[in-house]
Structure formats: structure tokens, C-alpha cells
Amino acid sequence: MVAERWWSSWVPAVVPYAILLRLLIDGRMCGEEFESVFLPLYKQDSTDWPADIFDILESLFSDVDDFTPDGKLRAEVNGIDERELRKRGALVFERLSTVAG
């Protein structure tokens, strides 16, 4: 059961992204799980986003695209690890809360 519905004042279409980000930031979801849920959600989302929200979500897409759990491959492609993905996710969550929360 969820004690607090912090997302109740958010723009409804942003809520799935905000909840996913909280799961990642709070360590309840690993980077690979986040990637496997976020990418289909974002790619299939037909929302006509305002430019500010679109830019934020697009930056998150870019961060997820850069995420590579394999250390050797990450070094080869100059990717980011899970720690960095969580850090960037926290920044995205903060930006989203400003414009959509």
C-alpha cells in the first residue's frame, strides 16, 4: 500500500515516468530493469508533449541509451554505469517535478 500519493498533482501523462524514476532512484529497480520498462514506454508514447517536458524525457532517453551494465563494453562505447544512470535519473526527476509536478 502506498502511504503518500506524491504524484497526484503531476501532469497525468508524466506520472508513469515519475514513478519509474523514483523506483530507480530509490534502488527498488536496477538499471537493466529500468531500461527494459522505460524504453518501450517512451518509444510507444504518442503524447504530444510540451517542448520543456519533451526535452527532459528526450534527455532521459539519451541517458538510458548510454547505459551499459557490462563494464568492458561500457569502456569501449564510453557508456554510463548504473550509479551514473541513477544520478542522471535524479536530475531528470527534479526537472520533471519543476515543470510537471
RADASUL-V611151 format. One record per backbone hydrogen bond with DSSP energy under -0.5 kcal/mol. CO is the residue of the C=O (numbers start at 0). NH is the residue of the N-H. E is the energy in kcal/mol with one decimal. If there is no record, write none. Layout:
co | nh | e
CO | NH | E
CO | NH | E
//
This chain:
co | nh | e
0 | 2 | -0.6
3 | 5 | -1.0
4 | 7 | -2.0
5 | 8 | -0.6
6 | 9 | -2.0
10 | 13 | -2.0
10 | 14 | -0.9
11 | 14 | -0.9
13 | 16 | -0.6
13 | 17 | -2.3
14 | 18 | -2.8
15 | 19 | -2.1
16 | 20 | -2.6
17 | 21 | -2.3
18 | 22 | -2.3
19 | 23 | -2.1
20 | 24 | -3.3
21 | 25 | -2.8
22 | 27 | -2.2
22 | 28 | -1.2
23 | 26 | -1.4
29 | 33 | -2.6
30 | 34 | -2.7
31 | 35 | -2.2
32 | 36 | -1.4
33 | 36 | -0.5
33 | 37 | -3.5
34 | 38 | -2.0
36 | 40 | -1.6
37 | 41 | -3.1
38 | 42 | -2.8
39 | 43 | -2.0
41 | 44 | -0.9
43 | 45 | -0.5
46 | 48 | -1.5
49 | 53 | -2.8
50 | 54 | -2.6
51 | 55 | -1.5
52 | 56 | -2.7
53 | 57 | -2.8
54 | 58 | -1.9
55 | 59 | -1.9
56 | 60 | -2.5
57 | 61 | -2.1
58 | 62 | -2.1
59 | 63 | -2.8
60 | 64 | -2.4
61 | 65 | -1.6
62 | 66 | -0.9
63 | 66 | -0.5
65 | 79 | -2.2
68 | 70 | -0.7
69 | 73 | -3.0
70 | 74 | -1.9
71 | 75 | -1.6
72 | 76 | -2.4
73 | 77 | -0.9
73 | 78 | -2.3
79 | 67 | -2.5
80 | 84 | -2.3
81 | 85 | -2.6
82 | 86 | -2.1
83 | 87 | -2.7
84 | 88 | -2.7
85 | 89 | -2.2
86 | 90 | -1.6
87 | 91 | -2.4
88 | 92 | -2.7
89 | 93 | -2.2
90 | 94 | -2.3
91 | 95 | -3.0
92 | 96 | -2.6
93 | 97 | -1.3
94 | 98 | -1.5
95 | 99 | -3.4
95 | 100 | -0.7
96 | 100 | -0.7
99 | 10 | -2.3
//
